[in-house]
Amino acid sequence: MKFIIDNIWLIGLILISGGALLVPVLQRRGAKVSLLQATQLMNQSKCVVLDVREAAEFEAGHIKSAKNIPLSDLSKRLGELEKQKSHAVITVCAKGTRSATAAAMLNRAAFTNVVSLDGGMAAWQEQGLPVVK
């Protein structure tokens, strides 16, 4: 007990820093799919691949049949995806962060099956998967 009292500030610092490290892990960031799961989903069902990168990034290389709507325009252009609300939607960006935001936006817009590609196009190209230019 004397140890705890003597080192209360150190123990408090450890608890606070540990809690700060756990916060991102505990926050729900939406459903993500691996490259394997994404390719299986694309091959097995009617699936929409939504690339939320900017147009220049999209033109540099994208997944075959991907639809490009930049994240900055997504809220204004949700009507273009209205017919696909019941289909699976895979959101894609460069590294996987913008696509998670896009997936959350689509979920709020009542899309039923939205996932984000874990690792984004960087992971896709790193594995040598096909890219259309």
C-alpha positions in Angstrom: 0.0 0.0 0.0 2.9 2.4 0.8 4.3 1.7 -2.8 1.0 2.8 -4.3 0.8 6.0 -2.2 4.4 6.9 -2.9 4.0 6.3 -6.7 0.4 7.5 -7.2 1.5 10.0 -10.0 3.4 7.3 -11.9 0.5 4.8 -11.6 -1.9 7.5 -12.8 0.3 8.3 -15.8 0.5 4.6 -16.7 -3.3 4.2 -16.5 -3.9 7.3 -18.6 -1.4 6.4 -21.3 -2.7 2.8 -21.4 -6.2 4.2 -21.8 -5.1 6.5 -24.6 -3.6 3.6 -26.5 -6.8 1.5 -26.1 -9.3 4.2 -27.3 -8.6 3.7 -31.1 -8.8 0.0 -30.7 -12.1 0.1 -28.9 -13.7 2.6 -31.3 -15.8 1.0 -34.0 -14.4 2.0 -37.3 -16.8 0.1 -39.5 -16.6 -3.2 -41.2 -13.4 -3.9 -43.1 -12.6 -6.6 -45.6 -9.2 -8.1 -46.5 -8.1 -8.4 -50.0 -9.1 -12.0 -50.2 -12.6 -11.3 -48.8 -13.0 -8.4 -51.2 -12.1 -10.4 -54.3 -14.4 -13.2 -53.2 -17.2 -10.7 -52.7 -16.6 -9.2 -56.1 -16.6 -12.6 -57.8 -19.6 -14.1 -55.9 -22.2 -11.4 -55.8 -23.4 -8.2 -57.3 -21.0 -5.8 -55.8 -20.3 -2.1 -56.2 -16.7 -1.0 -55.8 -16.7 2.6 -54.9 -13.4 4.4 -55.2 -13.4 7.6 -53.1 -10.0 8.9 -54.2 -9.7 12.1 -56.2 -10.0 11.8 -60.0 -6.3 12.1 -60.6 -5.6 9.2 -58.2 -8.3 7.2 -59.8 -6.9 7.7 -63.3 -3.5 6.6 -62.2 -4.9 3.1 -61.5 -8.1 1.6 -60.1 -9.9 -1.7 -59.6 -11.8 -2.9 -62.7 -15.4 -1.6 -62.8 -14.9 0.7 -59.8 -17.0 3.8 -59.7 -15.2 7.0 -58.8 -16.9 9.4 -56.5 -14.4 11.5 -54.5 -15.1 11.6 -50.7 -15.5 15.4 -50.9 -18.4 14.9 -53.3 -20.0 11.8 -51.9 -22.7 13.5 -49.8 -23.8 15.4 -52.9 -23.7 12.4 -55.2 -25.4 9.7 -53.1 -28.3 9.7 -55.5 -26.0 8.0 -58.1 -25.8 5.0 -55.8 -29.5 4.8 -54.8 -30.2 1.8 -56.9 -27.4 -0.2 -55.3 -28.6 0.2 -51.7 -29.3 -3.5 -51.4 -26.0 -4.6 -53.1 -22.7 -5.0 -51.3 -20.6 -1.9 -51.5 -16.8 -2.0 -51.1 -15.3 1.4 -50.5 -11.7 1.9 -51.6 -9.2 4.7 -51.2 -5.4 5.0 -51.2 -4.7 3.5 -47.7 -8.1 2.7 -46.1 -8.8 5.8 -44.1 -11.0 7.8 -46.5 -12.9 4.6 -47.4 -13.8 4.0 -43.8 -15.3 7.5 -43.6 -17.2 6.9 -46.9 -18.5 3.6 -45.5 -19.8 5.3 -42.4 -21.5 7.9 -44.6 -23.2 5.2 -46.7 -24.3 3.4 -43.6 -26.0 6.6 -42.3 -27.7 6.8 -45.7 -29.3 3.4 -45.1 -27.1 1.3 -47.3 -27.3 -2.2 -45.9 -24.0 -3.9 -46.7 -21.0 -1.5 -46.8 -17.4 -2.5 -46.1 -14.1 -0.8 -46.5 -11.1 -2.4 -48.2 -8.4 -2.8 -45.5 -5.2 -1.2 -46.7 -6.8 0.4 -49.8 -5.2 0.5 -53.2 -1.7 0.4 -51.8 -2.4 -3.1 -50.4 -4.2 -4.1 -53.6 -1.3 -3.1 -55.8 1.3 -4.5 -53.4 -0.3 -7.9 -53.8 -0.1 -7.6 -57.6 -3.9 -7.7 -58.1 -5.2 -6.3 -61.4 -5.4 -2.5 -61.9 -7.0 -0.7 -64.8 -5.5 2.6 -66.0 
